[in-house]
Amino acid sequence: MSVPLRFLWLNHTAQSSI
């Protein structure tokens, strides 16, 4: 379950960056 968690974290950071 580490892969999906990382994907979610990356997505969250990407949205915050915008």
Backbone atoms as SQL, in Angstrom:
CREATE TABLE atoms (id INTEGER PRIMARY KEY, chain TEXT, resi INTEGER, resn TEXT, atom TEXT, x REAL, y REAL, z REAL);
INSERT INTO atoms VALUES
  (1, 'A', 1, 'MET', 'N', 0.842, -1.201, 0.000),
  (2, 'A', 1, 'MET', 'CA', 0.000, 0.000, 0.000),
  (3, 'A', 1, 'MET', 'C', 0.880, 1.255, 0.000),
  (4, 'A', 2, 'SER', 'N', 2.146, 1.071, -0.234),
  (5, 'A', 2, 'SER', 'CA', 3.049, 2.232, -0.232),
  (6, 'A', 2, 'SER', 'C', 2.965, 3.001, -1.547),
  (7, 'A', 3, 'VAL', 'N', 2.799, 2.248, -2.630),
  (8, 'A', 3, 'VAL', 'CA', 2.767, 2.904, -3.943),
  (9, 'A', 3, 'VAL', 'C', 1.593, 3.876, -4.054),
  (10, 'A', 4, 'PRO', 'N', 0.368, 3.430, -3.798),
  (11, 'A', 4, 'PRO', 'CA', -0.803, 4.306, -3.897),
  (12, 'A', 4, 'PRO', 'C', -0.683, 5.517, -2.979),
  (13, 'A', 5, 'LEU', 'N', -0.128, 5.291, -1.786),
  (14, 'A', 5, 'LEU', 'CA', 0.023, 6.404, -0.839),
  (15, 'A', 5, 'LEU', 'C', 0.949, 7.463, -1.419),
  (16, 'A', 6, 'ARG', 'N', 2.020, 7.027, -2.032),
  (17, 'A', 6, 'ARG', 'CA', 2.988, 7.989, -2.593),
  (18, 'A', 6, 'ARG', 'C', 2.328, 8.766, -3.731),
  (19, 'A', 7, 'PHE', 'N', 1.556, 8.043, -4.545),
  (20, 'A', 7, 'PHE', 'CA', 0.888, 8.708, -5.666),
  (21, 'A', 7, 'PHE', 'C', -0.030, 9.801, -5.159),
  (22, 'A', 8, 'LEU', 'N', -0.780, 9.461, -4.096),
  (23, 'A', 8, 'LEU', 'CA', -1.722, 10.443, -3.533),
  (24, 'A', 8, 'LEU', 'C', -0.953, 11.646, -2.998),
  (25, 'A', 9, 'TRP', 'N', 0.165, 11.380, -2.326),
  (26, 'A', 9, 'TRP', 'CA', 0.957, 12.481, -1.762),
  (27, 'A', 9, 'TRP', 'C', 1.482, 13.394, -2.874),
  (28, 'A', 10, 'LEU', 'N', 1.977, 12.771, -3.944),
  (29, 'A', 10, 'LEU', 'CA', 2.499, 13.558, -5.063),
  (30, 'A', 10, 'LEU', 'C', 1.388, 14.402, -5.665),
  (31, 'A', 11, 'ASN', 'N', 0.208, 13.802, -5.824),
  (32, 'A', 11, 'ASN', 'CA', -0.915, 14.540, -6.401),
  (33, 'A', 11, 'ASN', 'C', -1.277, 15.718, -5.510),
  (34, 'A', 12, 'HIS', 'N', -1.288, 15.502, -4.220),
  (35, 'A', 12, 'HIS', 'CA', -1.642, 16.569, -3.281),
  (36, 'A', 12, 'HIS', 'C', -0.627, 17.708, -3.362),
  (37, 'A', 13, 'THR', 'N', 0.645, 17.359, -3.408),
  (38, 'A', 13, 'THR', 'CA', 1.691, 18.383, -3.470),
  (39, 'A', 13, 'THR', 'C', 1.599, 19.146, -4.793),
  (40, 'A', 14, 'ALA', 'N', 1.311, 18.437, -5.859),
  (41, 'A', 14, 'ALA', 'CA', 1.207, 19.074, -7.180),
  (42, 'A', 14, 'ALA', 'C', 0.074, 20.101, -7.163),
  (43, 'A', 15, 'GLN', 'N', -1.057, 19.740, -6.598),
  (44, 'A', 15, 'GLN', 'CA', -2.198, 20.658, -6.558),
  (45, 'A', 15, 'GLN', 'C', -1.866, 21.860, -5.673),
  (46, 'A', 16, 'SER', 'N', -1.149, 21.614, -4.581),
  (47, 'A', 16, 'SER', 'CA', -0.801, 22.711, -3.669),
  (48, 'A', 16, 'SER', 'C', 0.175, 23.672, -4.359),
  (49, 'A', 17, 'SER', 'N', 1.031, 23.125, -5.208),
  (50, 'A', 17, 'SER', 'CA', 2.023, 23.954, -5.900),
  (51, 'A', 17, 'SER', 'C', 1.329, 24.954, -6.825),
  (52, 'A', 18, 'ILE', 'N', 0.276, 24.498, -7.470),
  (53, 'A', 18, 'ILE', 'CA', -0.416, 25.356, -8.440),
  (54, 'A', 18, 'ILE', 'C', -1.031, 26.563, -7.730);
